[in-house]
Amino acid sequence: MDFHTITLDHYEFMQDMLQETDPKTVYYIEAFTGNRLQWTEWAKDEEERESLIRDAVAAGFTYTVETEVQ
């Protein structure tokens, strides 16, 4: 992914979140091979978060998950 795509994805994600009125928990997942970042993704709920974690593990990546309440 290039910077433009990541920025656009994040903008669209945040717009969706702003339309909701209740505070929501969102997750930011980063997948790595060693110290090299392979991909990043936002998850809107626990199901999506778990799916992304499974994808990272299946690919043999390590991962981090940051939680944010909005």
C-alpha positions in Angstrom: 0.0 0.0 0.0 1.2 3.5 -0.7 0.8 6.6 1.5 -2.2 7.9 -0.5 -4.1 4.6 -0.2 -3.4 4.3 3.5 -4.4 8.0 4.1 -7.6 7.6 2.0 -8.6 4.4 3.9 -8.0 6.1 7.2 -10.0 9.2 6.2 -13.0 7.0 5.0 -12.7 4.9 8.2 -12.8 8.0 10.4 -15.7 9.5 8.5 -17.7 6.4 9.1 -16.8 6.6 12.8 -17.8 10.3 13.0 -21.3 9.5 11.8 -22.0 7.3 14.8 -23.0 9.0 18.0 -22.1 6.4 20.7 -18.5 6.0 21.7 -16.9 3.1 19.9 -13.8 1.1 20.4 -11.7 0.8 17.3 -8.5 -1.2 16.7 -5.4 -0.4 14.7 -3.5 -3.6 13.7 0.1 -3.6 12.4 1.7 -6.8 11.0 5.5 -7.3 10.9 8.1 -9.7 9.6 11.0 -9.1 12.0 11.2 -5.3 12.2 9.7 -4.7 8.8 6.1 -3.5 8.6 4.1 -5.5 6.2 0.6 -4.0 6.5 -1.7 -1.9 8.7 -5.4 -2.0 9.0 -8.2 -0.5 11.1 -10.9 -2.7 12.6 -14.3 -1.4 13.7 -15.2 -4.3 16.0 -13.9 -7.3 17.8 -14.9 -9.7 15.0 -13.0 -7.7 12.4 -10.0 -7.4 14.8 -9.9 -11.2 15.3 -10.1 -11.8 11.5 -7.1 -9.5 10.9 -5.2 -11.2 13.7 -5.9 -14.6 12.2 -4.7 -13.3 8.8 -1.5 -12.0 10.3 -0.8 -15.3 12.2 -1.6 -17.4 9.1 0.9 -15.4 7.1 3.6 -15.9 9.8 3.6 -12.3 10.9 3.9 -10.8 14.3 1.4 -8.1 15.1 0.5 -5.3 17.4 -3.0 -4.1 18.2 -3.7 -0.6 19.5 -7.1 0.1 21.0 -8.8 3.5 20.8 -12.1 4.7 22.2 -13.8 7.3 20.1 
